[in-house]
Amino acid sequence: MSAVIRIAVVYGGRSTEHSISCISAGSIMAHLDPEVYEVFPVGIRRDGTWVRGEIDPVGGEALPEVRGGAEIALSINPSRRGEFTDVATGETVAQVDVVFPVLHGQFGEDGTIQGMFELSGIPYVGPGVLASASGMDKEYTKKLVALAGITVTPEVILRGGELLLDEDKQRLGLPVFVKPANGGSSIGVSKVTTWEDFDAALHQAYECDSKVIVESEQVGDEVEVGVLEFPDGRIEASVPAKLNGTDASAEGFYGFETKYMEEGVTATIPAPYDASLIATLQDQAVRAFNALNCKGLARVDFFVTDKGPVLNEINTMPGFTAISMYPQVWNASGIDYPKLLDTLVRTALRAADGATD
C-alpha cells in the first residue's frame, strides 16, 4: 500500500436517497485525513451519468443534487483497475486504490454497483453483492436472520399489486407499517392506524417498489447498533443507541422528515440498559451481520419489546451525515469519525489483497 491512499468517493445515484447520499459523502470527504488520503470525488446524476464530482457536494443546499461535471467512466478491466477516464477525450483523469461507494438505496446499496466493482477488481468499502442485495430486500433480510435464530417483526409480503387479505389484517392488527421491500431513509413508508387509510399507504409504497411489506407495530424502544469489521478480521458491535421522540414527530414514527429535516428526535448513547441486554443486542447484531455474509460495516436496527429484542432491519451502507447514528455509536464506543473511516478503508484493502499497513 502506498503512503498516500488514493480513494474515489462515489455519491448521488439513481435512488430516492440521492440527496442523502450527497450529504453523507460530503461529511466523509471532510473527515478523511488529507495527509493519508487523496480524494477523487465521483458524482452519479439521477439519470445514471457518472461525472467528476465536488469535494463539497452539498454546497449549502438542504437537499443537494449531482448536476454538472465532465462525464467519466470506471474501467471494468481488472488490468486497469481503479482507472477513471474522461468519456469525451479518453484521457485518464484518476487512478485510485479503493472506492468508497457512499450510495444509499437502489443501484447503490443493493448489490448492483458492488457487482461492477467485483468485475473491475477494485477494492471497495462495505458488504459485497449477496449481503448488499439481501440487506436491501427486507423480505430476505428477515428470512436469513430468522434462520440464525433472531426474532423478526411479523409481516405480510405483497407483490405486483396484491392486496391485503382480511385474515392477514386480523393477524397483524393495527397499527401496521407499510413499506417498500427495497428502500431506505423511510421513503414510501406509512404508519396506518385505521384500515380506511391502508389503500392510500399501499399505493404510496407500490410507487417505490413492486414488492411491499406490511408489518405489525412493535411496542418498545427503537435501538440501533453499529457493526464494524477491522483489518485483522475482528467483527465488533458498538454500544447501542436508543432513539427518543420518534413517535412524537409529525409523521408519528421515525420517517424521512424526522430523520433528516426535523430536530425533535434525540438519541441516548449508550442506551440505558443493563449489561445483559446490551450484550444480547450486540450479539444479535453481529449474528445478523454474519447471517447476511456482510463485510466492512452495517447498522442493525431493533425494537426492544417486553419480550426481548426484535430485529427491524439491517442497513449495509448507513447514513454518514453529521447526525447519523452509525458514526455516533462508534464515537461513543471509542472510535472517532476519522478513525472509523480509516478502519473501513483499510479493512477493504486488506480483504481485497492482503496488503499490510
Buried (B, 14 or more C-beta within 10 A) or exposed (E): EEEEBBBBBBBBBBBBBBBBBBBBBBBBBBBBEEEBBBBBBBBBBBEEBBBBBBEBBBEEEEEBBBEEBEEBBBBBEEEBBBBBBBEEEEEEBBBBBBBBBBBBBBBBBBBBBBBBBBEBBBBBBBBBBBBBBBBBBBBBBBEBBEEBEBBBBBBBEBEEEEEBEEEBBEEBEEBBBBBBBBBBBBBBBBBBEEEEEBEEBBEBBBEBBEBBBBBBBBEBBBBBBBBBBBBEEEBBBBBBBBBBBBBEBEBBBBBBEBBBEBEEBEBBBBBEBEEEBBEBBBBBBBBBBBBBBBBBBBBBBBBBBEEBBBBBBBBBBBBBBBBBBBBBBBBBBEBEBBBBBBBBBBBBBBBBEEBEE
